[in-house]
Amino acid sequence: MSKAGFTPGRGLLDHDSDGIFNLNAGFDLSHADSPPFDPPAWGFNAPTTVVYSSDLDLPPAHAPEVVMAAGGGGGRPGGGGTTTTPSPTLVNNGSGTGLAINVVWDSSVGSAPSAFTAGVVKVAQYFVSHFTDNVTLNITVGYGEAGGHNLNGALGMSLSYLQSSSYSQIKSALTGDQTSTADGSAVASLTGDPTSGGHYWVTTAEAKSLGLLTSTTNTDGSVGFSSSAGIFDYNNSDGVTAGQYDFFAVVAHEFSEVMGRILLVGATVGGTSNSYDVLDLFHYSAPATHDLSGSVAGYFSIDNGTTDLHDFNIVAGGDAGCEDW
């Protein structure tokens, strides 16, 4: 995400060292791997479990939540910008149909430089122009925090809400949603549950697009980006300045996780072991051989593993979820 010569200080995913999303029903804020965090006020009253990450412990919300932190950045204010919170920005294609993204700005964005909000909106416009699902996603955006939580030194962080599902429900939804030859190939590769009875989750954003969840005004996920001065190049039209990160790439990275670019590879989520999601169904280590772990070199394929479209990352010490390239 940056020009040669700049080495990030952290891996692109930084969960706890065992690579498992551990249930922390007691909402313990004193884990040795995490600094203490004060739980923010959440507007959801439905009961749920709490999902633990090495970056933070999460308060109850309206669904189990997966946390992902990307890269080495920082959390100190970067100076400049406005002093009031921008109103939500609804990004759509202007046709009245197709994907829309409702960007809800946290109050922290009031101290961000003007290029920050413009850069986030540019990413939302990119996704709106490339996806045609007629749904509205609600994503909150923070500056130096995500969903009220400190970034703990990360470039960016995403918090994604999950909906429980099953292999049969996902296969049926993908079958009904196919619109291209590539979609047809992906559906044809679903010849049986490769997990032999694992539990499936879908981000609420992806569930909307697959028709597994009616569009609501609930938050589908929260993302946040470093407020360290000089950490980002907000304009990549002329390349990315040495020593800085491409802001567009980091925002797209976090948005796409909320939209479903997550591998669970058998993790324990919300107290449920052997958890998987949609992307796990297209994770292979060899033709006709699914990769159901986060430690074996794997790749993305939509033809039963015959074609390696891109390798997933298994860098030691980071990327525990390995859904990054």
Rosetta silent file (secondary structure, phi, psi, omega in degrees, C-alpha in Angstrom):
SEQUENCE: MSKAGFTPGRGLLDHDSDGIFNLNAGFDLSHADSPPFDPPAWGFNAPTTVVYSSDLDLPPAHAPEVVMAAGGGGGRPGGGGTTTTPSPTLVNNGSGTGLAINVVWDSSVGSAPSAFTAGVVKVAQYFVSHFTDNVTLNITVGYGEAGGHNLNGALGMSLSYLQSSSYSQIKSALTGDQTSTADGSAVASLTGDPTSGGHYWVTTAEAKSLGLLTSTTNTDGSVGFSSSAGIFDYNNSDGVTAGQYDFFAVVAHEFSEVMGRILLVGATVGGTSNSYDVLDLFHYSAPATHDLSGSVAGYFSIDNGTTDLHDFNIVAGGDAGCEDW
SCORE:     score description
SCORE:     0.000 S_00000001
   1 L     0.000    2.629  178.028    0.000    0.000    0.000 S_00000001
   2 L  -141.215  168.828  178.310    2.987    2.298   -0.099 S_00000001
   3 L   -68.057  160.578  179.832    6.024    2.928   -2.242 S_00000001
   4 L   -57.491  147.620  176.498    9.132    0.818   -1.793 S_00000001
   5 L   103.343   -5.921  178.715   11.336    1.671    1.140 S_00000001
   6 L  -120.484  119.145 -178.472    8.670    1.923    3.835 S_00000001
   7 L  -105.171  120.868  179.683    8.107   -1.097    6.037 S_00000001
   8 L   -65.162  153.683 -175.793    4.913   -1.190    8.124 S_00000001
   9 L   -87.777  -11.721  179.945    5.322   -1.880   11.808 S_00000001
  10 L  -138.109  159.926  175.196    2.520   -4.445   12.174 S_00000001
  11 L   -67.893  164.788 -176.394    0.956   -7.231   10.192 S_00000001
  12 L   -73.526  -16.263  170.881   -2.169   -6.522    8.203 S_00000001
  13 L  -135.548  136.472 -172.800   -4.281   -8.483   10.671 S_00000001
  14 L  -136.124   70.528  174.808   -3.515   -8.564   14.337 S_00000001
  15 L   -84.134 -173.861  177.251   -5.776  -10.878   16.281 S_00000001
  16 L   -68.208  162.488 -166.120   -4.631  -12.696   19.409 S_00000001
  17 L   -64.159  -23.671 -179.787   -1.699  -15.039   18.932 S_00000001
  18 L   -85.359   -0.221  176.090   -3.727  -18.252   18.762 S_00000001
  19 L    71.920   16.233 -176.383   -5.703  -16.943   15.791 S_00000001
  20 L  -114.453  137.639  172.850   -9.026  -17.572   17.537 S_00000001
  21 L   -82.611   98.924 -172.831  -11.835  -15.120   18.173 S_00000001
  22 E   -85.095  138.702  174.063  -12.357  -16.019   21.833 S_00000001
  23 E   -68.252  132.176  176.985  -15.635  -15.573   23.664 S_00000001
  24 L  -130.720   67.398 -172.571  -15.240  -13.143   26.532 S_00000001
  25 L   -62.879  -21.799  179.201  -18.728  -13.156   27.995 S_00000001
  26 L   -81.033   -1.763  178.833  -17.492  -11.552   31.178 S_00000001
  27 L    53.927   51.817 -177.635  -16.462   -8.468   29.187 S_00000001
  28 L   -78.560  119.100 -178.216  -12.992   -8.526   30.774 S_00000001
  29 L   -97.258   12.715 -173.221  -11.144   -5.318   29.968 S_00000001
  30 L  -116.878   20.265 -179.297   -7.901   -6.348   31.624 S_00000001
  31 L   -58.872  141.331 -173.768   -6.472   -8.941   29.221 S_00000001
  32 L   -62.070  -27.948 -177.757   -2.683   -8.835   29.182 S_00000001
  33 L   -84.124   -4.786 -173.697   -2.556   -8.374   25.410 S_00000001
  34 L  -130.047  138.877  170.180   -4.864   -5.376   25.439 S_00000001
  35 L   -71.270  158.448 -179.975   -4.811   -1.984   27.078 S_00000001
  36 L   -68.121  142.851  177.187   -8.030   -1.220   28.968 S_00000001
  37 L  -127.402  138.338  174.461  -10.865    0.231   26.941 S_00000001
  38 L   -84.951  127.709 -179.029  -13.986    1.935   28.207 S_00000001
  39 L   -66.194  131.406  177.197  -17.080    0.489   26.522 S_00000001
  40 L   -77.349  167.852  177.277  -18.898    3.081   24.417 S_00000001
  41 L   -78.772  124.377  179.361  -22.641    3.572   24.530 S_00000001
  42 L  -109.185  144.804 -175.787  -24.339    1.299   21.976 S_00000001
  43 L   -94.587   21.029 -178.424  -27.855    1.862   20.720 S_00000001
  44 L  -115.912  136.806 -175.552  -28.836   -1.800   20.428 S_00000001
  45 L  -108.979   -7.219 -178.258  -30.773   -3.647   23.108 S_00000001
  46 L   -67.528  141.183  179.071  -30.946   -7.161   21.684 S_00000001
  47 L   -67.676  152.857  179.754  -29.022   -9.787   23.710 S_00000001
  48 L  -163.237 -176.010  173.995  -25.864  -11.182   22.189 S_00000001
  49 L  -105.399  176.773  179.196  -22.451  -12.564   23.006 S_00000001
  50 L  -118.287  130.348  179.368  -19.153  -10.732   23.089 S_00000001
  51 E  -101.399  133.143 -175.967  -16.340  -11.522   20.683 S_00000001
  52 E  -101.668  140.291  172.770  -12.801  -10.947   21.881 S_00000001
  53 E  -132.952  157.882  179.391   -9.843   -9.723   19.858 S_00000001
  54 L   -65.414  -17.681 -178.760   -6.323   -8.890   20.943 S_00000001
  55 L   -82.016  -30.602 -177.912   -7.005   -5.296   19.974 S_00000001
  56 E  -171.012  163.969  172.018   -9.983   -4.742   22.246 S_00000001
  57 E  -105.548  139.101 -170.336  -12.891   -6.298   24.117 S_00000001
  58 L  -104.184  140.597  175.213  -16.310   -5.561   22.720 S_00000001
  59 L   -78.365  164.831  176.399  -19.506   -4.544   24.507 S_00000001
  60 L   -58.052  143.679  176.507  -22.835   -6.184   23.670 S_00000001
  61 L  -142.344 -159.921 -174.190  -24.341   -5.072   20.372 S_00000001
  62 L   -89.469    0.950  177.754  -27.030   -6.369   18.026 S_00000001
  63 L  -165.949  159.832  172.771  -24.959   -9.260   16.669 S_00000001
  64 L   -55.342  153.538 -170.211  -21.628  -11.016   17.215 S_00000001
  65 E  -134.752  134.506  176.816  -18.807   -8.851   15.993 S_00000001
  66 E  -108.434  135.862 -177.379  -15.464   -9.570   14.347 S_00000001
  67 E  -113.994  135.056  177.262  -12.631   -7.082   14.726 S_00000001
  68 E  -136.573  133.156 -179.700   -9.750   -6.648   12.308 S_00000001
  69 E  -120.190  134.741 -173.346   -6.877   -4.204   12.531 S_00000001
  70 E  -117.157  129.582  168.244   -4.616   -3.410    9.591 S_00000001
  71 E    68.306  174.041  178.285   -1.035   -2.215    9.468 S_00000001
  72 E   -99.244  124.575 -178.273    1.072   -0.031   11.711 S_00000001
  73 L  -143.040 -105.290 -179.501   -0.161    3.480   12.195 S_00000001
  74 L   165.703  174.051 -177.134   -1.101    5.325   15.327 S_00000001
  75 L  -128.448    4.153 -179.012   -3.857    7.020   17.207 S_00000001
  76 L   -78.341  144.313 -179.674   -2.610   10.511   18.020 S_00000001
  77 L   -54.454  142.287 -176.830   -4.483   13.427   16.467 S_00000001
  78 L  -100.485    0.155  174.646   -3.078   14.531   13.159 S_00000001
  79 L    81.442  157.179  174.575   -4.110   18.169   13.302 S_00000001
  80 L    78.474  177.784  173.526   -6.127   20.383   11.000 S_00000001
  81 L    97.104 -169.688 -175.511   -9.610   19.894    9.670 S_00000001
  82 L   -84.986  176.687  179.917  -13.084   20.879   10.737 S_00000001
  83 L  -121.230    0.013  178.577  -14.499   21.224   14.254 S_00000001
  84 L  -122.618  153.077 -179.652  -18.031   19.860   13.715 S_00000001
  85 L   -75.150  125.989  178.310  -19.251   16.366   12.883 S_00000001
  86 L   -64.361  150.991  173.677  -20.265   16.056    9.213 S_00000001
  87 L   -69.885  156.066  177.924  -23.802   14.898    8.467 S_00000001
  88 L   -54.915  147.612 -179.575  -24.155   11.340    7.141 S_00000001
  89 E  -116.565  115.909  177.001  -23.297   10.969    3.461 S_00000001
  90 E   -91.627  116.408 -178.694  -25.468    8.693    1.300 S_00000001
  91 E  -105.546  121.318  177.047  -23.437    7.500   -1.665 S_00000001
  92 L  -143.808 -179.994 -176.799  -25.349    5.961   -4.574 S_00000001
  93 L   -91.835    2.928  176.088  -25.234    5.805   -8.365 S_00000001
  94 L    84.132   -3.875 -176.046  -28.067    8.289   -8.864 S_00000001
  95 L   -92.490  -13.796 -176.300  -30.375    5.797  -10.561 S_00000001
  96 L    88.889   -6.938  175.977  -32.504    4.924   -7.555 S_00000001
  97 L  -130.545  170.048  179.102  -31.431    1.278   -7.819 S_00000001
  98 L    90.438 -177.525 -176.325  -28.231   -0.588   -7.089 S_00000001
  99 L   -68.585  140.047  171.923  -25.887   -0.450   -4.137 S_00000001
 100 E  -132.179  144.145  177.643  -25.918    2.534   -1.797 S_00000001
 101 E  -123.263  118.597  177.318  -23.591    3.139    1.133 S_00000001
 102 E   -91.322  105.072 -178.799  -24.731    5.337    3.977 S_00000001
 103 E   -89.256  115.691 -179.135  -21.528    6.718    5.505 S_00000001
 104 E  -105.942  118.527 -174.793  -22.161    7.815    9.086 S_00000001
 105 E   -87.353  127.014  172.492  -19.377    9.976   10.480 S_00000001
 106 L   -69.045  160.810 -179.457  -18.355    9.586   14.117 S_00000001
 107 H   -60.867  -25.835  179.509  -17.787   12.792   16.055 S_00000001
 108 H   -60.354  -26.261 -178.040  -14.028   12.147   15.881 S_00000001
 109 H   -67.669  -16.626  177.755  -14.148   12.991   12.164 S_00000001
 110 H   -60.431  -22.281  179.229  -14.801   16.599   13.141 S_00000001
 111 H  -103.460    7.855 -179.361  -11.063   16.983   13.740 S_00000001
 112 L   -83.116  154.180  174.507   -9.970   15.190   10.552 S_00000001
 113 L   -65.336  155.685 -176.935   -8.478   17.014    7.553 S_00000001
 114 H   -60.771  -29.080 -179.931  -10.946   17.701    4.742 S_00000001
 115 H   -67.069  -20.606 -179.666   -9.154   15.178    2.532 S_00000001
 116 H   -64.000  -56.369 -178.323  -10.165   12.446    4.990 S_00000001
 117 H   -64.510  -38.540  179.062  -13.895   12.603    4.324 S_00000001
 118 H   -62.264  -39.523 -179.827  -13.351   13.157    0.605 S_00000001
 119 H   -67.807  -39.416  178.045  -11.140   10.069    0.473 S_00000001
 120 H   -64.833  -45.458  179.533  -13.682    7.888    2.283 S_00000001
 121 H   -61.556  -36.675  178.335  -16.478    9.033   -0.023 S_00000001
 122 H   -61.060  -40.043  177.346  -14.276    8.257   -3.044 S_00000001
 123 H   -66.893  -43.692  177.984  -13.961    4.645   -1.867 S_00000001
 124 H   -59.650  -40.193  177.520  -17.710    4.391   -1.289 S_00000001
 125 H   -63.337  -37.625  178.104  -18.261    5.699   -4.817 S_00000001
 126 H   -60.770  -49.029 -178.364  -15.908    3.051   -6.161 S_00000001
 127 H   -66.556  -39.503  178.987  -17.863    0.222   -4.533 S_00000001
 128 H   -61.834  -34.824 -179.163  -21.218    1.702   -5.552 S_00000001
 129 H   -79.013  -12.787 -176.655  -20.049    1.838   -9.164 S_00000001
 130 H  -112.001   -8.041  179.006  -18.881   -1.799   -9.123 S_00000001
 131 L  -124.548  141.060 -173.480  -21.722   -3.555   -7.277 S_00000001
 132 L  -112.042   -0.865  179.526  -25.349   -3.687   -8.397 S_00000001
 133 L   -58.163  131.611 -175.114  -27.134   -5.237   -5.401 S_00000001
 134 L   -85.985   67.996 -179.605  -30.128   -3.065   -4.579 S_00000001
 135 L  -138.378  162.461  176.331  -29.383   -2.627   -0.871 S_00000001
 136 E  -115.077  125.453  177.165  -28.146    0.092    1.454 S_00000001
 137 E   -99.518  142.107  179.676  -25.172   -0.563    3.715 S_00000001
 138 E  -114.525  110.362 -176.297  -24.665    1.503    6.865 S_00000001
 139 E  -124.887  123.945  176.689  -21.026    1.988    7.791 S_00000001
 140 E   -89.921  145.801 -175.280  -19.773    4.296   10.521 S_00000001
 141 E  -126.309  132.620  178.828  -16.379    5.933   10.059 S_00000001
 142 E  -122.840  159.395  178.199  -14.025    7.205   12.738 S_00000001
 143 E  -115.054  108.570 -175.363  -10.803    9.219   12.827 S_00000001
 144 L    80.872    4.627  178.191   -8.288    7.736   15.259 S_00000001
 145 E  -159.877  162.213  176.120  -10.943    5.287   16.483 S_00000001
 146 E  -135.966  118.416 -178.948  -13.398    2.716   15.183 S_00000001
 147 L    60.110   27.839  179.528  -16.793    2.318   16.773 S_00000001
 148 L    91.044    0.008 -178.091  -15.602    4.251   19.792 S_00000001
 149 E  -106.921  140.308  174.842  -12.478    2.137   20.291 S_00000001
 150 E   -61.355  145.334 -178.714   -8.871    3.299   20.040 S_00000001
 151 L   -74.822  -11.740  175.854   -7.030    1.826   17.051 S_00000001
 152 L    56.710   39.450  175.174   -4.224    0.611   19.297 S_00000001
 153 L    89.169    3.509 -177.535   -1.548    1.587   16.774 S_00000001
 154 E   -86.925  153.560  171.879   -3.247    0.260   13.629 S_00000001
 155 E   -65.504  -42.448 -179.000   -3.526    2.025   10.274 S_00000001
 156 E  -154.104  160.900  179.824   -7.145    0.997   10.078 S_00000001
 157 E  -147.515  143.875  174.361   -9.663   -1.212   11.815 S_00000001
 158 E  -124.771  144.497  173.551  -13.003   -2.736   10.929 S_00000001
 159 E  -123.659  115.593 -173.729  -15.748   -4.061   13.188 S_00000001
 160 E  -114.867  130.271  175.727  -18.222   -6.239   11.295 S_00000001
 161 E   -82.584  142.325 -176.078  -21.547   -7.510   12.558 S_00000001
 162 E  -117.792  149.184  174.143  -22.362  -11.124   11.743 S_00000001
 163 E  -118.250  134.408  178.430  -25.559  -13.047   11.139 S_00000001
 164 E   -65.955  142.062 -179.508  -25.787  -16.781   11.799 S_00000001
 165 E  -148.606 -164.616  178.627  -26.385  -18.884    8.688 S_00000001
 166 L  -148.334  165.469  179.204  -25.825  -22.375    7.267 S_00000001
 167 H   -59.968  -45.630 -176.983  -24.218  -23.989    4.251 S_00000001
 168 H   -64.280  -39.613  178.538  -27.580  -24.741    2.639 S_00000001
 169 H   -64.931  -43.244 -179.286  -28.834  -21.178    3.149 S_00000001
 170 H   -65.823  -44.834  179.523  -25.648  -19.689    1.696 S_00000001
 171 H   -61.425  -43.493  179.122  -25.631  -22.036   -1.301 S_00000001
 172 H   -62.175  -41.977 -179.614  -29.292  -21.288   -2.021 S_00000001
 173 H   -66.041  -43.319  179.069  -28.671  -17.545   -1.754 S_00000001
 174 H   -65.424  -36.860  178.402  -25.633  -17.659   -4.041 S_00000001
 175 H   -62.846  -44.162 -179.485  -27.576  -19.778   -6.543 S_00000001
 176 H   -73.613  -18.197 -174.841  -30.388  -17.247   -6.653 S_00000001
 177 H   -98.265   -4.914 -174.905  -27.997  -14.304   -6.857 S_00000001
 178 L   -68.510  136.110 -179.049  -25.841  -15.478   -9.779 S_00000001
 179 L  -135.086    2.268 -175.506  -25.774  -13.149  -12.789 S_00000001
 180 L  -144.127  170.146  176.759  -22.579  -14.068  -14.654 S_00000001
 181 H   -61.654  -39.534  178.596  -20.497  -16.966  -15.926 S_00000001
 182 H   -63.781  -42.261  176.769  -18.124  -16.472  -13.012 S_00000001
 183 H   -59.451  -43.606 -179.486  -21.044  -16.624  -10.581 S_00000001
 184 H   -61.736  -40.208  177.732  -22.221  -19.836  -12.229 S_00000001
 185 H   -63.745  -42.820  179.877  -18.784  -21.390  -11.885 S_00000001
 186 H   -61.878  -45.156 -179.657  -18.643  -20.449   -8.207 S_00000001
 187 H   -64.707  -39.786 -179.319  -22.083  -21.962   -7.536 S_00000001
 188 H   -64.001  -24.495 -179.378  -21.198  -25.127   -9.474 S_00000001
 189 L   -79.201   -8.968 -179.460  -18.194  -25.637   -7.199 S_00000001
 190 L   -87.791   80.828 -175.076  -20.478  -25.901   -4.160 S_00000001
 191 L   -97.349   -0.531  179.616  -20.959  -29.655   -4.244 S_00000001
 192 L   163.336  157.393 -177.918  -21.257  -30.177   -0.489 S_00000001
 193 L   -66.570  110.157 -177.857  -20.353  -28.662    2.848 S_00000001
 194 L   -70.264  -14.571 -177.199  -16.527  -28.896    3.025 S_00000001
 195 L   -90.956   -5.229 -179.324  -16.614  -28.304    6.789 S_00000001
 196 L    54.136   48.754  174.237  -18.740  -31.385    7.518 S_00000001
 197 L   101.507   18.834  176.527  -21.177  -29.506    9.704 S_00000001
 198 L   -67.420  167.006  179.088  -19.327  -26.337   10.679 S_00000001
 199 E   -95.896  134.312 -176.915  -21.233  -23.218   11.736 S_00000001
 200 E  -107.638  143.555  175.102  -21.566  -20.444    9.174 S_00000001
 201 E  -126.853  153.354  175.346  -21.730  -16.689    9.646 S_00000001
 202 E  -135.504  134.904  175.171  -22.352  -13.894    7.138 S_00000001
 203 E   -61.408  147.444 -177.700  -21.641  -10.215    7.698 S_00000001
 204 H   -61.794  -30.811  176.921  -24.916   -8.335    7.824 S_00000001
 205 H   -63.614  -45.676  179.351  -23.787   -6.266    4.841 S_00000001
 206 H   -69.624  -35.559  178.367  -23.230   -9.409    2.753 S_00000001
 207 H   -60.406  -38.061  176.292  -26.435  -10.958    4.091 S_00000001
 208 H   -60.580  -46.925 -175.583  -28.349   -7.987    2.688 S_00000001
 209 H   -67.118  -26.895 -179.232  -26.806   -8.429   -0.754 S_00000001
 210 L   -92.322   -0.226 -179.837  -27.620  -12.162   -0.764 S_00000001
 211 L    78.699   16.605  179.078  -31.207  -11.651    0.329 S_00000001
 212 L   -91.557   -7.238 -179.513  -30.589  -13.274    3.710 S_00000001
 213 L  -149.187  130.636  176.131  -31.400  -10.082    5.603 S_00000001
 214 L   -70.934  137.608 -179.792  -33.869   -7.306    4.907 S_00000001
 215 L   -56.670  132.883  178.762  -32.180   -3.931    4.669 S_00000001
 216 L  -130.598  175.966  176.899  -32.357   -2.082    7.969 S_00000001
 217 L   -91.836    0.468  178.212  -30.996    1.134    9.393 S_00000001
 218 L   -63.778  150.553  176.026  -28.810   -0.790   11.848 S_00000001
 219 L   -66.443  130.289  176.328  -25.073   -0.318   11.537 S_00000001
 220 L   -88.066  -22.235  178.409  -23.494   -3.072    9.432 S_00000001
 221 E   178.471  163.732  176.953  -20.011   -2.242   10.598 S_00000001
 222 E  -124.627  142.009  175.949  -17.646    0.423   11.823 S_00000001
 223 E  -130.113  154.837  177.665  -14.281    1.375   10.393 S_00000001
 224 E  -149.793  155.543 -173.961  -11.638    3.770   11.615 S_00000001
 225 E  -135.420  149.930 -174.667   -8.327    5.126   10.370 S_00000001
 226 L   -54.227  141.734  175.502   -5.174    6.441   11.956 S_00000001
 227 L  -105.700   12.381  177.618   -5.083   10.085   12.974 S_00000001
 228 L   -65.484  135.136 -178.574   -1.266   10.215   13.101 S_00000001
 229 L   -62.337  131.912  173.735    0.078   13.242   11.248 S_00000001
 230 L    75.794    7.407 -176.136    1.536   12.481    7.827 S_00000001
 231 L   -75.272  -28.985 -174.870    0.697    8.761    7.879 S_00000001
 232 E  -115.099  146.523  164.913   -1.521    8.853    4.762 S_00000001
 233 E   -99.323  111.909 -175.467   -1.228   10.115    1.215 S_00000001
 234 L   -82.431   -6.644 -179.077   -4.806   11.189    0.485 S_00000001
 235 L  -129.247  102.473 -178.622   -4.184   11.649   -3.245 S_00000001
 236 L   -95.422    9.647 -178.202   -2.872    8.612   -5.114 S_00000001
 237 L   -66.241  -22.765  179.085   -3.441   10.062   -8.580 S_00000001
 238 L  -115.920   26.791 -176.600    0.256   10.908   -8.797 S_00000001
 239 L    92.128  177.840 -178.404    1.505    7.852   -6.917 S_00000001
 240 L  -111.457  126.385 -176.803    1.972    7.366   -3.189 S_00000001
 241 L   -60.777  135.831  177.921    4.559    9.435   -1.380 S_00000001
 242 L   -56.406  134.441 -179.587    7.460    7.467    0.116 S_00000001
 243 L    87.533   -0.279  177.452    6.953    6.922    3.837 S_00000001
 244 L  -123.226  164.966  176.600    3.173    7.270    3.595 S_00000001
 245 E  -105.172  149.216  177.393    0.282    4.877    3.027 S_00000001
 246 E   -73.287  108.199 -176.436   -2.274    5.012    0.234 S_00000001
 247 H   -61.406  -41.683  179.762   -5.422    6.184    2.056 S_00000001
 248 H   -56.996  -45.319 -178.106   -7.734    4.916   -0.674 S_00000001
 249 H   -64.751  -40.980 -179.161   -6.269    1.397   -0.379 S_00000001
 250 H   -67.226  -42.255  178.815   -6.550    1.315    3.410 S_00000001
 251 H   -64.751  -43.852  178.850  -10.174    2.515    3.353 S_00000001
 252 H   -61.552  -38.075  177.786  -11.098    0.007    0.633 S_00000001
 253 H   -57.565  -49.899 -176.426   -9.425   -2.711    2.706 S_00000001
 254 H   -72.821  -42.245  177.307  -11.577   -1.972    5.761 S_00000001
 255 H   -57.608  -44.744 -175.325  -14.825   -1.354    3.859 S_00000001
 256 H   -67.221  -26.283  174.432  -14.471   -4.660    2.009 S_00000001
 257 H   -67.310  -44.294  176.499  -14.108   -6.541    5.294 S_00000001
 258 H   -60.325  -34.102 -178.674  -17.440   -5.142    6.467 S_00000001
 259 L   -78.380   -4.316  173.669  -18.849   -6.176    3.081 S_00000001
 260 L   123.488    2.679 -179.486  -17.801   -9.792    3.672 S_00000001
 261 L   -81.323   71.802 -176.962  -14.122  -10.184    2.775 S_00000001
 262 L  -136.706  134.473  167.902  -13.448  -12.297    5.840 S_00000001
 263 L  -106.150  132.390  177.098  -12.119  -15.826    6.341 S_00000001
 264 L  -101.982  -22.994  173.005  -13.011  -17.446    9.654 S_00000001
 265 L    40.613   47.664  174.207  -11.157  -20.741    8.962 S_00000001
 266 L    82.551   11.754 -177.906  -12.713  -22.661   11.850 S_00000001
 267 E   -65.700  166.590  172.541  -12.344  -19.920   14.466 S_00000001
 268 E   -94.974  117.657 -177.130  -14.488  -19.687   17.586 S_00000001
 269 E  -122.135  123.086  179.275  -16.961  -16.832   17.121 S_00000001
 270 L    57.616   32.646 -179.859  -19.402  -15.802   19.813 S_00000001
 271 L    84.814   -1.347 -178.869  -18.693  -19.040   21.687 S_00000001
 272 E  -101.926  115.194 -179.698  -19.365  -21.130   18.568 S_00000001
 273 E   -79.582  171.078  179.639  -16.423  -23.247   17.466 S_00000001
 274 E    51.597   52.612 -178.589  -15.713  -24.415   13.903 S_00000001
 275 E   -95.843  140.165 -179.194  -17.006  -21.168   12.426 S_00000001
 276 E  -140.528  170.156  175.329  -16.785  -20.366    8.721 S_00000001
 277 E  -142.300 -170.075 -172.611  -18.237  -17.880    6.258 S_00000001
 278 H   -59.128  -45.083 -176.145  -18.862  -17.442    2.541 S_00000001
 279 H   -64.046  -28.566  176.945  -15.253  -16.781    1.554 S_00000001
 280 H   -59.432  -26.821 -178.858  -14.154  -20.016    3.267 S_00000001
 281 H   -71.042  -14.029 -178.218  -16.113  -21.898    0.587 S_00000001
 282 H  -120.926   27.745 -178.525  -13.701  -20.617   -2.064 S_00000001
 283 E  -108.455  114.225 -173.874  -10.486  -21.137   -0.093 S_00000001
 284 E  -125.606  154.081  172.006   -8.346  -23.957   -1.531 S_00000001
 285 E  -111.597  -14.572  178.103   -4.910  -25.483   -1.006 S_00000001
 286 E  -167.647  163.771  177.746   -5.058  -27.667   -4.154 S_00000001
 287 L   -52.024  130.516  179.397   -7.599  -28.616   -6.836 S_00000001
 288 L    63.535   15.521 -179.821  -10.709  -30.073   -5.172 S_00000001
 289 E  -125.778  107.956  179.022   -9.074  -29.559   -1.757 S_00000001
 290 E   -71.821  146.325  174.569  -10.478  -26.887    0.544 S_00000001
 291 L  -103.620  108.325 -175.674   -8.160  -25.041    2.899 S_00000001
 292 L  -107.070   20.536  177.899  -10.002  -24.795    6.202 S_00000001
 293 L  -128.788  167.372  177.820   -7.167  -23.402    8.300 S_00000001
 294 L  -100.426    7.250 -176.582   -5.367  -20.099    8.593 S_00000001
 295 L  -112.404  -15.809  179.396   -1.904  -21.648    8.645 S_00000001
 296 L   -94.115  134.966  178.827   -1.760  -23.588    5.361 S_00000001
 297 L   -57.160  125.254 -177.782   -0.917  -21.670    2.206 S_00000001
 298 L  -136.670  172.199 -177.945   -4.186  -21.243    0.336 S_00000001
 299 E  -145.723  163.650  179.450   -5.706  -19.413   -2.587 S_00000001
 300 E   -89.972  132.202 -179.978   -8.992  -18.057   -3.889 S_00000001
 301 L  -150.033  143.565  177.919  -10.741  -20.107   -6.576 S_00000001
 302 L  -115.773   12.938  178.196  -14.236  -20.258   -8.072 S_00000001
 303 L  -130.677   47.555  177.210  -13.785  -23.494  -10.065 S_00000001
 304 L    63.798   30.331  175.746  -13.222  -26.047   -7.302 S_00000001
 305 L    87.842    0.378 -178.496   -9.596  -25.097   -6.867 S_00000001
 306 L   -66.949  -42.915 -177.733   -8.533  -25.635  -10.463 S_00000001
 307 L  -110.979  124.358  176.434   -7.576  -21.989  -11.021 S_00000001
 308 L   -85.687  103.790 -179.156   -5.592  -20.004   -8.451 S_00000001
 309 L   -81.007  -27.905  174.839   -6.998  -16.495   -8.808 S_00000001
 310 E  -176.711  143.211  179.339   -4.860  -15.112   -5.977 S_00000001
 311 E   -80.648  143.995  172.557   -2.999  -16.420   -2.938 S_00000001
 312 L   -86.496  155.991 -175.319   -4.158  -15.624    0.579 S_00000001
 313 L   -89.314  132.511  175.678   -1.670  -14.256    3.068 S_00000001
 314 L  -129.097   36.386 -179.299   -0.342  -16.432    5.913 S_00000001
 315 L   -58.561  127.659  179.755    2.463  -14.175    7.138 S_00000001
 316 L   -63.361  137.127  178.039    3.577  -15.320   10.594 S_00000001
 317 L    87.911   -1.526  178.609    2.774  -12.849   13.353 S_00000001
 318 L  -162.704  175.088  178.553   -0.013  -11.162   11.437 S_00000001
 319 L    54.014   43.114 -177.165   -2.931  -11.756    9.111 S_00000001
 320 L   -59.769  -30.872  177.620   -4.288  -14.509   11.360 S_00000001
 321 L   -81.565  -14.776  171.701   -7.541  -14.486    9.427 S_00000001
 322 L    53.274   22.690  176.892   -5.492  -14.681    6.199 S_00000001
 323 L   -84.640   -0.489  177.162   -8.161  -13.159    3.964 S_00000001
 324 L   -86.975  155.340 -177.436   -5.642  -10.579    2.769 S_00000001
 325 L   -83.265    0.000    0.000   -3.625  -11.117   -0.382 S_00000001
